């Protein structure tokens, strides 16, 4: 059975896309195939942990008529490297599926390699006049800011997990109503494997050139949540922000109420560069005792902050139409810590991209101290 699954996986990876698009105009297939070499180390003089990831994504969409869209999106990851020696402690991260339905499988798991397939989108979308209804595994994006999103109560994600640009999805029902061209009323509900329900409503409208939103509901089955967000301009600067308040009402002990507030500015310059700045405040930050949480554990929106105050900055420079350089950084005062992330992206040809990405962490607290460097070399073909 496993051999059959592997054969089918390989067939889908290399299947000619044009064959589908020509024969059935109501069907589309897009995706990408990447190979990424990674190294993790404390210092250049220390030991290196190496890993290779072959990552394929397949996005299927079917359009039975103009009002209905069906989607299936799959991640296939083939991993080799040193961390597989850790056994289930490492491979177990890939086999976890927080949704109601378990749709993540480690198809092949040996000491030297791992093949995982995950269905992270499976939804039907129906549009009727001013109403849009989406049912199934989907992404519900309520965030307005660029890095930290306290309003994104259905799909929290980590900035550091750069290779997952689609971001996590939820098993949910979403109803959107558009009273006018510039306003939206939404109701959404998701559940997870533990039976915890997140249900909320959102109203978004435009005033004086600003998109403004308010939301309220229940998060993760035990938190009342209320929030607001905005995006607009201050002169030549884009100005965005959001905030959410979480308070436990049952089933989670005496956990303190948590307030997250964030605001940011970004500006484009004439030399094809972009600068971004974002600040965040949280009265009850999450105890970040392991950097693994930034990549593999699905944290809730309430746990986005690791310091009472956090700061982020990024500068992106489009040197030529083919070459992008960027440098990002974060500061976590409570952890006496910081992060730096340089990157280089170069277009090798049509639909073929090359990237060099670095990540450096330093954290010092009363209980532990850590320094970690991560280096990534990635080549991606998109179709």
Residue pairs with C-beta under 8 A, 6 or more apart in sequence:
2 107
2 108
5 107
5 117
6 107
6 108
6 115
9 56
9 76
9 107
9 115
9 117
12 56
12 58
13 33
13 56
13 58
13 76
15 29
17 29
17 30
17 383
20 27
20 28
20 29
21 27
21 28
21 29
26 62
26 63
26 64
27 60
27 61
27 62
27 63
28 59
28 60
28 61
28 63
29 58
29 59
29 60
29 61
30 59
30 382
30 383
31 56
31 57
31 58
31 59
31 382
31 383
32 55
32 56
32 57
32 380
32 381
32 382
32 383
33 54
33 55
33 56
33 57
33 380
33 381
33 383
34 53
34 54
34 55
34 56
34 163
34 378
34 379
34 380
34 381
35 52
35 53
35 54
35 55
35 378
35 379
36 52
36 53
36 55
36 163
36 376
36 377
36 378
36 379
37 50
37 51
37 52
37 376
37 377
37 378
38 50
38 51
38 52
38 53
38 81
38 374
38 375
38 376
38 377
39 48
39 49
39 50
39 51
39 374
39 375
40 48
40 49
40 51
40 372
40 373
40 374
41 47
41 48
41 49
41 372
41 373
42 371
42 372
42 373
43 371
43 373
49 81
49 82
49 83
50 81
50 82
51 79
51 80
51 81
51 82
51 83
52 79
52 80
52 81
53 77
53 78
53 79
53 163
54 77
54 78
54 79
55 75
55 76
55 77
55 78
55 163
56 75
56 76
56 77
57 73
57 74
57 75
57 76
57 166
58 73
58 74
58 76
59 71
59 72
59 73
59 121
60 71
60 72
60 73
60 74
61 69
61 70
61 71
62 69
62 70
62 71
63 69
63 70
64 70
67 126
67 127
67 128
68 124
68 125
68 126
68 127
69 124
69 125
70 123
70 124
70 125
71 121
71 122
71 123
71 124
71 125
71 136
72 119
72 121
72 122
73 119
73 120
73 121
73 122
73 166
74 117
74 118
74 119
74 120
75 116
75 117
75 118
75 120
76 115
76 116
76 117
77 94
77 114
77 115
77 116
77 117
77 118
78 113
78 114
78 115
79 94
79 113
79 114
79 115
79 116
80 112
80 113
80 114
83 90
84 90
84 91
84 110
84 111
84 112
84 113
84 114
85 111
91 106
91 109
91 114
93 292
93 296
93 297
94 104
94 106
94 114
94 116
94 118
95 104
95 105
95 106
95 116
96 104
96 298
97 103
97 104
97 118
97 193
98 192
98 193
98 298
99 137
99 169
99 170
99 171
99 192
99 193
100 171
100 191
100 192
100 193
101 137
101 171
102 193
103 118
103 119
103 120
103 122
103 137
104 116
104 117
104 118
104 119
105 116
105 117
105 118
106 114
106 115
106 116
107 115
107 116
107 117
108 114
108 115
109 115
119 137
120 137
120 166
120 168
120 169
121 136
121 137
121 138
121 139
121 166
121 169
122 136
122 137
123 134
123 135
123 136
123 137
123 138
124 134
124 135
124 136
125 132
125 133
125 134
126 132
126 133
126 134
127 133
130 177
130 178
130 179
131 175
131 176
131 177
131 178
132 175
132 176
132 177
132 178
133 173
133 174
133 175
133 176
134 172
134 173
134 174
134 176
135 172
135 173
135 174
136 171
136 172
137 169
137 170
137 171
137 172
138 169
138 170
138 172
138 174
139 154
139 155
139 166
139 167
139 168
139 169
139 170
140 154
140 155
140 170
140 172
140 174
140 188
140 190
141 152
141 155
141 167
142 149
142 151
142 152
142 153
142 154
142 186
142 202
142 213
142 215
142 229
143 149
143 150
143 151
143 152
143 229
143 242
144 151
144 211
144 213
144 229
144 230
144 231
144 240
144 241
144 242
145 229
145 240
145 241
145 242
145 262
145 263
145 264
145 278
146 240
146 264
146 266
146 276
146 278
147 159
147 262
147 264
147 276
147 278
147 312
148 159
148 260
148 262
148 278
148 280
148 304
148 305
148 310
148 312
149 156
149 157
149 242
149 262
149 301
149 304
150 227
150 242
150 243
150 244
150 260
150 261
150 262
150 301
150 304
151 213
151 215
151 227
151 228
151 229
151 242
151 243
151 244
152 301
153 198
153 200
153 215
153 217
153 219
153 225
153 227
153 244
153 301
154 170
154 172
154 188
154 190
154 198
155 167
155 168
155 169
155 170
156 168
156 298
156 299
156 300
156 301
156 303
156 304
157 164
157 167
157 168
158 294
158 295
158 299
159 312
160 294
160 295
160 339
160 341
160 359
161 294
161 295
162 357
163 376
163 378
168 298
170 190
170 192
170 198
171 190
171 191
171 192
172 188
172 189
172 190
172 191
173 188
173 189
173 190
174 186
174 187
174 188
175 186
175 187
175 188
176 184
176 185
176 186
177 184
177 185
177 186
178 184
178 185
179 185
182 205
182 206
183 203
183 204
183 205
183 206
184 202
184 203
184 204
184 205
185 201
185 202
185 203
186 201
186 202
186 203
186 204
187 200
187 201
188 199
188 200
188 201
188 202
189 197
189 198
189 199
190 197
190 198
190 199
191 197
191 198
192 220
194 221
195 221
196 220
196 221
196 222
197 218
197 221
198 217
198 218
198 219
198 220
198 221
199 217
199 218
200 215
200 216
200 217
200 218
200 219
200 225
201 215
201 216
201 217
202 213
202 214
202 215
203 213
203 214
203 215
204 211
204 212
204 213
205 211
205 212
205 213
206 212
208 232
209 232
209 233
210 230
210 231
210 232
211 230
211 231
211 232
212 228
212 229
212 230
213 228
213 229
213 230
214 227
214 228
215 225
215 226
215 227
215 228
215 244
216 225
216 226
216 227
217 224
217 225
218 224
218 225
219 225
219 246
219 300
219 301
219 302
220 300
220 302
221 251
222 248
222 249
222 250
222 251
222 252
223 246
223 247
223 248
223 249
223 252
223 302
224 246
224 247
224 248
224 249
225 244
225 245
225 246
226 244
226 245
227 242
227 243
227 244
227 245
228 242
228 243
229 240
229 241
229 242
229 243
230 239
230 240
230 241
230 242
231 238
231 239
231 240
231 241
232 238
232 239
232 240
233 239
234 265
236 267
237 265
237 266
237 267
238 265
238 266
238 267
239 263
239 264
239 265
240 263
240 264
240 266
241 261
241 262
241 263
241 264
242 262
243 259
243 260
243 261
243 262
244 259
244 260
244 301
245 257
245 258
245 259
245 260
246 257
246 258
246 259
246 260
246 301
246 302
247 257
247 258
248 254
248 255
248 257
256 283
256 284
257 283
257 284
258 282
258 283
258 284
258 302
259 281
259 282
259 283
259 284
260 280
260 281
260 282
260 301
260 302
260 304
260 305
261 280
261 281
261 282
262 278
262 279
262 280
262 281
263 278
263 279
264 276
264 277
264 278
264 279
264 312
265 276
265 277
265 278
266 274
266 275
266 276
266 277
267 274
267 275
268 274
269 275
271 317
272 317
272 318
273 315
273 316
273 317
273 318
274 314
274 315
274 316
275 313
275 314
275 315
275 316
276 312
276 313
276 314
276 315
276 316
277 311
277 312
277 313
278 311
278 312
278 313
279 309
279 310
279 311
279 312
280 304
280 305
280 309
280 310
280 311
280 312
281 305
281 308
281 309
282 304
282 305
282 307
282 308
282 310
283 308
285 305
285 306
285 307
285 308
285 334
286 299
286 302
286 303
286 304
286 305
286 306
287 306
288 294
288 306
288 335
288 363
289 367
289 368
291 361
291 363
291 370
291 372
293 299
306 332
306 334
306 335
307 332
307 333
307 334
307 335
307 337
308 333
308 334
309 333
309 334
310 330
310 331
310 332
311 330
311 331
312 328
312 329
312 330
313 328
313 329
314 326
314 327
314 328
314 329
315 326
315 327
315 328
316 324
316 325
316 326
317 324
317 325
317 326
318 324
319 325
321 347
322 346
322 347
323 344
323 345
323 346
323 347
324 343
324 344
324 345
324 346
325 342
325 343
325 344
326 342
326 343
326 345
327 340
327 341
327 342
327 343
328 339
328 340
328 341
328 342
328 343
329 338
329 339
329 340
329 341
330 338
330 339
331 337
331 338
332 338
332 339
332 363
334 365
335 363
335 364
335 365
336 363
336 364
336 365
337 361
337 362
337 363
337 364
338 361
338 362
339 359
339 360
339 361
339 362
340 358
340 359
340 360
341 357
341 358
341 359
341 360
342 357
342 358
343 355
343 356
343 357
343 358
344 355
344 356
344 357
345 353
345 354
345 355
346 353
346 354
346 355
347 353
347 354
348 354
348 379
351 381
351 382
351 383
352 379
352 380
352 381
352 382
353 379
353 380
353 382
354 378
354 379
355 376
355 377
355 378
355 379
355 380
356 375
356 376
356 377
356 378
357 375
357 376
357 378
358 373
358 374
358 375
358 376
359 372
359 373
359 374
359 375
359 376
360 371
360 372
360 373
360 374
361 370
361 371
361 372
361 373
362 370
362 371
363 369
363 370
363 371
